[in-house]
Amino acid sequence: MYAYIDGKLAHKSPSYVVIDAGGVGYHINISLNTYSKLGDTERCKLFTWLHVKEDGHTLYGFADEGERRLFLHLISVSGIGANTGRMILSSITPDEIQAAIVKGDVALIQRIKGIGPKSAQRLILELQDKLRKEGPDTLINVPLNKTVKDEALSALVMLGFARSAVEKVLDQELNKNKGDLTIEQLIKFALKNL
């Protein structure tokens, strides 16, 4: 629901911040990784995820888009909830988490509080291929200047199409049109061929 919240940092603690945006104070749970990146800034922008439960709504904030995407991968695993995901991000850096999952380093993942051997194995089993396919640069270090192909690929994958099929069709369309397409044109052409 909320992509990010940008405003004045009204309160900061290792577990949450309060951001004043437009006269509304947003209580946002954060990881220690995000806390360390905030520094002493007066104004901040956090990428957010809203967790809706029967007994309440909870906002989680992340220093960058890559950390949020890793968090969403983590909580997609059965038995890993939002608080456990935040604990994982607080225990070791997102880069280390991603590397441990891709390499299958059960011992490193098990050292995280709340993660036992079965949960560590489940994390690796369910996320290893996803994180390996995305690659280290895609998840953590999101490029600032995305190309037309990257934007179209992202949009089509979000619509539910398989990444490999989308890449193939996009490459064909770009080669056929010598790369002179807008994002909208490229997506329309790709939708006809998927």
N, C-alpha and C positions, 0 to 999 in steps of 0.2 A: 504494500500500500504506500509506504513512504520509501522513496529511493535514497534520499539523503536528507539530513537536517543541517543547515548552515546558520550559525548565529553566534551570539556572545556566550562564552564559556562562563556560566554563573557559578558553578561548583564542580570541583574535580576531586575524585578519590580513586584508589586503585580498582574499585569494583564498578563504579558508575560515575556518570557526569550528568550535570543539568545544563542544558543549552537553552538560552533564551532566544527564541526565534519569533519575531513579530509579537512580542508581549506574552508569549506562552512559554512556560518552562517545561521542557521535555526531559523526563528522567530516563536515561539511556544506560543500560548495562553494557560494560565494556570488558575486554580482556586486558591482561597486564601488557600485552604487546601493544595494544592501542594506547593504553595509558602512557607507556614510555615514549610513544611517537608524538603525543600531544605537546609535551614540553611545557613551556610557560606562555603559551599563546593566549591572547584575550579572545580571539575569534577562532572558531574551528568549524570544520565540516566533517561530519561522520556519515558514512554509508550505513544505512539501517536495514533491519529486518524486524517485522512485527510478528510476534508469536501470540496467536489468539487461542485461548483456552476457555473452558466453561467459567472458571473463576477469575479471569482477568486477562488483560492485554499487556504484554511486556515488549518493550523496544530493546533491541540489541544493536550496538553501534560498532563500526569498524573503521580503522584509519584509512583503509583503501579498499577498492573494489575486489582485489585479489583475496584479501583476508575474508571478506564477506562470502565470496564464492567458495572458498575452502570450508568455511563454517557450514554453508548449506550442503556441501558434499558430506561433511562429517555427520550432520544430523539426519541425513537421509539413510544412514545405516541403522538397522534395527537395534534398539537398546541404547542408542546414543541420543540423549535429549539435548535441549538447548543449553542447560547449565553444564552438562558434561562437555559439550562442544566448546563452550567458553573456557572451561577448565583446561581442555587440551591446548587451546590457543594461548592460555596464560602460562602453561608449563614450559613449552618450547616454542621457538619461532615458527611461523607458517612455512618458511623454507625448509626447516628441519623436519617438520611434520610431513610435508609432501615428499621429501627425499626418503624418510623412513618408510612411508607407505609404499612408494615405488620400489624401493630396494627389498622390502619385506622384512624390515628390522623389527621383529616382534619384541626383542628385549628393550629397545629404546621406547617404544610405544607403551609397554607395560609399566615403565617407571612413572608414568603419568598417574596422578591420584585419581582413583575411581575407575581405572582401566585394568581389568584382569587379563589373564592369558586368552580367554575365549573372545573377549571384546577386541583385543588387539588383533587376533587372527581374523575376526569378522571384518574389522576395518580394512585390513590388507586385502582380504578376499574380495570385498565388495568395491573397493576404491582403486586398487592397484591399476587395473586396466584403464579406468576412466582418467586417472591422473597421468598415466603414462601417455595416453593418446593426446591429452591436452598439452602435454609438455611443460617443462618448468617455466618457460617464458609466458605461456598463455595464462596460467592461473595466478601466479604471484605478481609478476611484473607486467601488468596490463599495458599494452602500448597506448600512448596518448593519441597518436595520429593513426587512426585506423583507415585502411584503404577501402575503396568501394566494395571489393570482394569480401573483406573482413566483415563489414557491416551487413552485407547481404547474407553471408554465411551465418552470422550470429542470429539474424532475424529468422532465417529458414529453420535453423536447428531449434530455436525456441518454439516454432510452430509444430515441431514434432518430427521433422524429416531427419533421416540418418545423415550424420556428418559426412561420411565418405561419399554417399550418393550426391549430396549437395555440392561438395567440392568438385566432383567430376563434371556435373552439369554447369557449374559456374565457370570452370576453366574452359569448357567448350564454347559457352556463350561469349566469354571475353575474347577468346581467340578468333571466333567468327566475326565479331564486331571490332576487332583491333583495340579493345580496351576502352572504346569511346561510349561508355554507358553510364547513366546515373544509377544510383542505388535502386530507385524505384523501377527503372527499366530492366535492370538486371534481375531483380526479384520477380517481376512479371514474366520475363522470358523463362526463368528457372521454374516457376510454378507450372508453366505449360508443359515442361519436359519431365517433371518429377512424378 
